[in-house]
């Protein structure tokens, strides 16, 4: 289904839909528009990320390349 077709069907549906359904759809869309595509971490997650970064920079933690990580995940390599 193309976007244009989907829009036309939504407009047609909304024209005859019950008020409660229109309000429910509006609430969902409004929440989506307010959130947008923003990605955010909370304070605890940011602190964890910063601690992991510091361990990596100092050499205290082991790092893996993308290929190594993929092999570990697939069980072709051990930690």
C-alpha positions, 0 to 999 in steps of 0.5 A: 500500500502506498502512503497516498493510499493509506492517507486516503483510507485514513481520511475516509475512515476518520470522516465516519469514525466514532468520536472515541476512536478519533480521539484515541488515534489523535492521542497516539499520533500526538504522543508520537509527534511529541516524542519524534525520533529522539533517543535519550538515556536516563542519568543512570544509563549515561553514568554506566556508559561513561564508566564503561568508556573510561574503562575502555580508554584506560585499557582496563576492559577488553574491547572487540572488533565488529568481526570478533563480536560477531564470532563471539555471538555466533559461538565461533569464538570464546571470550 
